[in-house]
């Protein structure tokens, strides 16, 4: 990563008066990395910069004993427009063909480009550059539909059932839930998909009072906390 910084300025951040400028070509955590570049110039400029940056990183990985996993590679081309003085990500994204050659291969592999509205899983979080949460909500909804079906097959005591709910089911649904910002209506919908089957698995009727279901056990409840409030404390 230090070597790449010597080869490429990356994304340039400039102070409002233009007196200071900082380049930032790469971010990384463990074996996941993101490289980036920007320009205020012509379309061809950003294409050339992105191509050089991607190939430099691929070459540095190869020389240090690593290699890019092509099936995990993708990129966004984010363009901005101004709306009443505020920058807004444009829905129209120009296609910028980027290809990389890995190691001693002579084959150039194209890297797929995603629209700014598409979310890709990164460290468990699904966020799109334009901020929409449709993919993340759809993923949670799939879990909310699948988990109760598996839960209903359990034949365990109430104590073990409650422990499984808090240590298995809730963590599966709320992992990285502090990152998005779902509305109460959206979380009510998820909770409605989840709770009836969960209550049945715990030998409770589906019409069991929700206030009692979410109340602490020390006051007679069963501590089935609402996902909306879990999101707030995550």
BABALO-394520 format. One record per residue: x, z, y of N, C-alpha, C in turn. Coordinates in steps of 0.001 Angstrom, whole numbers, padded with zeros to 6 digits, always signed. Atoms other than C-alpha are relative to their C-alpha. Layout:
N
XZYXZYXZY...
END
This chain:
234
+000826+000000-001198+000000+000000+000000+000871+000000+001264-000928+000012-001141+002889+000724+002362+000619-001388+000182-000571+001347-000071+004393-002671+001492-000996-000979+000623+001018+000899-000558+001102-004403+002338-000115+000199+001509+000083-000276-001439+001038-002696+005730+001134-000670+000767-001115+000690-000658+004418-004260+006482-000233-001515+000061+000249+001438+000067+003090-007704+005563-001202-000448+000829+001269+000400-000607-000322-007643+007209-000546+001124+000870+000586-001003-000892-001918-005863+010156-001383+000435-000455+001332-000350+000483-005324-005939+008492-001038-000010+001102+001040-000117-001021-008333-004876+010547+000605+000633+001247-000564-000495-001250-007327-004390+014175-001061+000757+000794+000862-000820-000841-008917-001592+016192+000662+000120+001369-000557+000026-001350-008450-001781+019953-000769+000942+000909+000643-000881-000974-009147+000747+022690-000772-000840+001010+000830+000779-000934-011773-000296+025286+000794-000683+001102-000772+000612-001085-009123-000951+027949+001100-000923-000505-000979+000909+000578-006936-002913+025522+001429+000496+000010-001366-000518-000102-003937-000629+025996+000573+000427-001347-000474-000434+001303-003755+000506+022368-000664-000814-001101+000505+000786+001130-004151-001358+019092+000580+000553-001290-000415-000549+001291-004021-000068+015517-000472-000936-001110+000351+000834+001150-003947-002165+012340-000211+000835-001245+000303-000752+001223-005453-000962+009062-000375-000988-001097+000283+001060+000976-005154-003391+006118-000656+000460-001294+000432-000387+001342-006144-001266+003126-000433+001460-000056+000424-001347+000378-008010+001801+001869-000002+000062-001514-000012-000111+001449-007729+003138-001653-000259+001411-000469+000170-001283+000665-008760+005953-003959+000162-000248-001498-000373+000194+001404-007267+006204-007455+000375-001477-000196-000347+001411+000227-007321+002564-008671-000999-000952+000663+000932+000844-000743-010066+001271-006349+000534-000203+001413-000537+000291-001334-008888-000458-003182-000893-000998+000729+000709+000946-000860-010439-002333-000280+000957-000482+001071-000828+000569-001057-008488-004676+001954-000922-000697+000994+000851+000618-001005-009793-006104+005191+000777-000568+001165-000587+000606-001188-009015-008246+008182-001131-000427+000922+001019+000449-000952-010854-009320+011314+000635-000893+001053-000477+000873-001060-010596-011749+014169-001121-000275+000977+000983+000438-000989-012344-012761+017354+000154-001491+000260-000290+001413-000190-011085-016304+016961-000889-000915-000821+000745+001030+000698-012159-019354+015014-000234+000372-001469+000337-000201+001404-013709-019474+011555+001202-000222-000905-001155+000328+000833-010565-021063+010110+001033+001131+000011-000965-001092-000121-008479-018132+011360-000306+001117-000973+000367-001107+000893-010396-015475+009434+000133-000429-001454-000165+000503+001364-010382-017669+006325+001463+000061-000429-001429-000012+000318-006609-018036+006441+000524+001433-000134-000441-001386+000041-006050-014334+007176-000472+000693-001276+000551-000628+001198-008329-013230+004338+000686-000515-001265-000674+000593+001149-006701-015628+001882+001406+000575-000174-001366-000533+000058-003180-014433+002735-000016+001469-000407+000075-001427+000309-004179-010763+002600-000325+000238-001473+000391-000164+001397-005881-011090-000795+001147-000367-000946-001095+000430+000869-002949-012990-002310+001196+000935+000101-001093-000971-000146-000380-010577-000873-000248+001243-000845+000315-001197+000778-002182-007653-002480+000093-000293-001496-000098+000371+001410-002474-009474-005817+001461-000096-000439-001429+000141+000330+001262-010281-005745+000702+001350-000054-000625-001325-000016+002264-006719-004848-000386+000805-001240+000434-000688+001222+000192-005335-007716+000769-000532-001213-000688+000610+001129+001787-007803-010142+001471+000425-000049-001420-000362-000047+005332-006996-009016+000238+001469-000333-000142-001429+000288+004681-003267-009424-000535+000389-001376+000455-000265+001370+003350-003640-012969-001500+000051-000179+001463-000021+000103-000376-003910-012220-000576-001393+000076+000671+001291-000107-002928-006667-012003-001425+000240+000496+001379-000092-000454-006247-007269-010262-000957-000277-001154+001065+000248+000972-009322-006999-012469-001001-000936+000674+000744+001010-000748-010963-010231-011375-001504+000228-000038+001450-000184+000101-014439-009345-012637-000513+001095+000936+000402-001053-000933-014448-006368-010256+000248-000390+001458-000338+000428-001357-013319-008368-007235-001202-000692+000661+001024+000660-000806-015725-009453-004516+000356+000240+001461-000274-000242-001416-015798-009641-000745-001244-000284+000839+001043+000243-000989-018082-009597+002267+000613-000707+001206-000348+000572-001296-017868-011783+005349-001053+000485+000983+000966-000630-000903-019520-009706+008062+000184-000562+001406-000012+000510-001369-020389-011350+011346-001004+000800+000831+000806-000845-000884-021880-009559+014334-000669-000833+001083+000681+000574-001160-024405-010538+016953-000414+001160+000908+000336-001037-000975-025423-008654+020074-001482-000020+000303+001433-000136-000246-028959-007365+020542-000210+001098+001042+000177-000952-001110-029661-005727+023904+001212+000910+000173-001227-000749-000217-026048-004673+024181+000504+000767-001205-000413-000713+001208-025813-003315+020628+000438-000988-001079-000445+000901+001070-023818-004916+017783-000871+000146-001243+000855+000022+001193-025970-005907+014817+000612-000962-001008-000519+000888+001036-024788-007339+011505-000931-001181-000187+000794+001211+000123-025957-010920+011280-000443-000211-001443+000502+000294+001336-028122-011912+008337+000591-001294-000555-000594+001267+000429-026428-015288+008241+001502+000201-000163-001417-000175+000285-023024-015093+006581+000639-001327-000373-000724+001216+000333-020653-018043+006629+000735+000172-001316-000738-000045+001255-019160-018867+003258+001480-000272+000263-001449+000130-000154-015419-018317+003261+000621-000032-001393-000582+000059+001347-013824-019572+000030+001359+000698-000054-001263-000708+000210-011084-017182-001130+000358-000099-001481-000474+000098+001373-009031-017783-004271+001305+000773-000139-001254-000708+000237-006246-015747-005823+000627-000491-001303-000771+000343+001193-003550-016551-008332+000689+001286-000466-000482-001281+000500-002659-013587-010524+001273-000160-000821-001234-000039+000780+000871-012950-011728+000682-001346-000113-000692+001263+000233+002614-015905-013315-000962-001121-000389+000995+001013+000323-000638-017821-013813+000022-001123+001031+000090+001139-000918-001026-021272-012294-001451-000281+000401+001430+000200-000267-004817-020946-012146-000429+000810+001220+000545-000671-001172-006556-020097-008884-001450+000391-000287+001341-000505+000301-009628-017911-009427-000751+000315+001288+000788-000316-001196-012364-017839-006771-000546+001427-000052+000584-001331-000109-013515-014420-005589-001431-000149+000510+001393+000163-000448-017322-014148-005301-000256+000695+001336+000404-000574-001283-018784-013528-001871-001422+000519-000097+001335-000591-000010-021773-011200-001449-000553+000001+001418+000600-000144-001335-024237-011220+001442+000055+001456+000446-000112-001361-000521-024122-008175+003697-001187+000878-000389+001167-000775+000421-027531-007119+002352+000101+000476-001450-000138-000356+001414-026259-006736-001234+000904+001219-000157-000787-001196+000275-025037-003359-002439+000735-000149-001323-000806-000004+001213-022277-003010-005018+000438+001430-000261-000352-001377+000325-021513+000196-006849+001472+000267+000314-001352-000443-000319-018453+001931-005424+000072+001512-000175-000127-001431+000266-017510+005314-006874-001360+000667-000131+001307-000583+000272-021112+005874-007916-001033-000218+001082+000918+000199-001122-022663+004944-004557-000274-001487+000168+000379+001396-000227-024560+001730-003913-000452-000159+001452+000305+000177-001418-024427+000867-000229+000284-001439+000414-000198+001343-000546-024862-002489+001482+000577+000122+001406-000570-000062-001355-022864-003243+004644-001030+000065+001115+001001-000024-001068-026066-003782+006619-000818+001284+000013+000636-001312-000020-027212-000261+005709-001267+000128-000815+001232-000130+000766-030230-001086+003546+000274+000724-001320-000149-000843+001185-030805+001189+000546-000863-000474-001170+000892+000504+001043-032955-001064-001657+000634+000091-001385-000657-000035+001309-030401-001356-004473+000186+001428-000494-000181-001401+000379-029674+002369-004445-001317+000622-000442+001303-000556+000366-033368+003260-004528-000466-000579-001329+000383+000615+001270-034001+000757-007325+000745+000603-001178-000794-000630+001049-031184+002306-009347-000554+001389-000331+000570-001328+000219-032636+005809-008871-001360-000089-000682+001318+000171+000606-036096+004550-009772+000127-000318-001486-000242+000287+001415-034744+003124-013029+000346+001258-000780-000339-001268+000660-033244+006507-013859-001228+000898-000118+001191-000851+000004-036460+008308-012918-001000-000442-001057+000884+000509+001051-038328+006067-015372+000579+000224-001399-000634-000068+001318-035784+006294-018211+000275+001430-000460-000399-001356+000393-034684+009941-018170-001146+000798-000611+001079-000787+000605-038112+011534-018773-000345-000427-001424+000305+000478+001356-038671+009316-021817+000937+000624-001019-000966-000641+000895-035488+010688-023379-000226+001504-000056+000214-001444-000075-036338+014204-022229-001156+000445-000886+001189-000365+000784-039715+014170-023988+000297+000101-001493-000346-000045+001413-037971+013711-027337+000656+001318-000398-000666-001269+000291-036281+017094-027036-000983+001002-000580+000803-001079+000601-037627+019892-029224+000801+001287+000124-000820-001181-000283-036035+022910-027610-000850+001045+000707+000707-001098-000662-037056+026250-026150-000094-000250+001504+000176+000155-001438-038225+026592-022567+001289+000324+000739-001242-000396-000668-034967+028323-021595+001036-001130-000068-000955+001102+000144-032834+025482-022984-000481-001244+000749+000569+001135-000721-035199+022893-021509+000295+000110+001490-000243-000207-001416-034851+024419-018030+001483-000183+000335-001446+000160-000209-031066+024545-018391+000381-001478-000045-000280+001430+000110-030988+020892-019471-000477-000741+001249+000538+000621-001213-033124+019957-016468+000972+000137+001165-000871-000266-001147-030730+021580-013997+001436-000476-000200-001412+000358+000231-027426+020692-015668+000204-001456-000422-000129+001395+000453-028163+017171-016974-000835-000944+000862+000883+000942-000661-031190+015527-015401+000219-000058+001514-000134-000021-001454-030871+016628-011787+001352-000554+000456-001279+000608-000416-027106+015859-011535+000030-001518-000175+000030+001448+000202-027767+012374-012954-000738-000715+001132+000793+000621-001055-030322+011692-010238+000570+000242+001394-000411-000392-001350-028666+013440-007319+001473-000230+000280-001402+000299-000256-025051+012321-007733+000122-000917+001214-000221+000761-001243-023926+011077-004315-001275-000174+000822+001259+000121-000741-027438+011671-002954+000148+000412+001461-000224-000376-001395-025937+013073+000233+000370-001205+000861-000429+001184-000753-024772+009576+001213-001185-000773+000568+001157+000708-000565-028135+007753+001542-000905+000956+000773+000920-000817-000787-031071+009008+003607-001423-000471-000295+001338+000419+000399-034299+008400+001720-001055+000849+000705+001086-000688-000692-037575+009311+003392-000756+000908-000967+000817-000885+000828-039973+011979+002150-000957-000816-000877+000913+000844+000768-042371+009231+001046+000706-000613-001204-000762+000599+001101-039688+007550-001063+000329+001038-001072-000343-001042+000966-038617+010806-002670-001239+000551-000700+001261-000383+000652-042259+011744-003336-000318-000975-001128+000259+001020+001019-042576+008465-005244+000885+000216-001223-000911-000282+001108-039492+009234-007344-000421+001250-000740+000414-001256+000620-040688+012770-007950-001252-000191-000844+001222+000270+000748-044064+011447-009059+000257-000709-001318-000386+000665+001246-042374+009241-011673+000640+000981-000973-000826-000900+000799-040254+012104-012901-000767+001202-000552+000513-001329+000304-042323+015261-012902-000999+000086-001161+000963-000149+001101-045258+014583-015309+000659+000087-001377-000661-000020+001301-042992+013797-018272+000870+001239-000164-000828-001199+000050-040671+016655-017392-000854+001220-000314+000903-001129+000256-043580+019097-017322-000492-000011-001445+000435+000102+001396-044841+017803-020673+001095+000439-000962-001117-000391+000859-041394+018237-022191+000194+001508-000014-000115-001462-000068-041467+021858-021035-001268+000701-000429+001262-000553+000515-044940+022361-022590-000923+000466+001115+000913-000273-001097-046725+022380-019230-000917-001206+000185+000887+001145-000268-049766+020241-018314+000496-000791+001212-000449+000844-001118-049129+017326-015956-000671+000390+001314+000704-000435-001199-051636+018853-013530+000475+001369+000485-000528-001310-000387-049539+022019-013233+000250+000025+001505-000165-000045-001471-049536+023152-009542+001440-000250+000430-001353+000367-000412-046564+021578-007806+000705+001117+000771-000608-001103-000737-046020+024598-005564+000599+001027-000950-000503-000949+000997-045616+026813-008618+001181-000614-000748-001082+000674+000720-043427+024225-010358+001309+000059+000780-001220+000006-000800-040972+024198-007460+000454+001398+000428-000341-001366-000420-041006+027969-006848+001074+000603-000914-001026-000663+000826-038135+030210-008087-000620+000758-001170+000497-000704+001185-038513+031800-011516-000273+001471+000279+000170-001435-000272-038249+035305-010022-001350+000315+000647+001338-000216-000548-041624+034795-008321-001060-000723-000822+000962+000607+000911-043271+033094-011285+000020-001509-000073-000091+001445+000053-042234+029510-010703+000929-000473-001109-000909+000534+001031-040126+027194-012879+001159-000793+000615-001177+000538-000702-037637+025938-010245+000229-001497-000213-000146+001448+000053-038326+022221-010466+000039-000515+001440-000142+000294-001420-036985+021556-006972-000317-001467+000312+000322+001359-000440-038194+018504-005052+001282-000733+000364-001199+000799-000248-035632+015708-004831+000296-000157+001488-000211+000151-001438-036172+015408-001076+000815+001156+000563-000725-001173-000496-034905+018946-000495+001383+000086-000627-001337+000058+000619-032066+018522-002974+000887-000957+000784-000757+000947-000814-031006+015495-000937+000498+000656+001275-000364-000646-001248-030945+017634+002183+001139+000990-000155-001055-000986+000235-028633+020228+000603+001217-000583-000710-001096+000613+000766-026398+017764-001284+001251-000130+000845
END
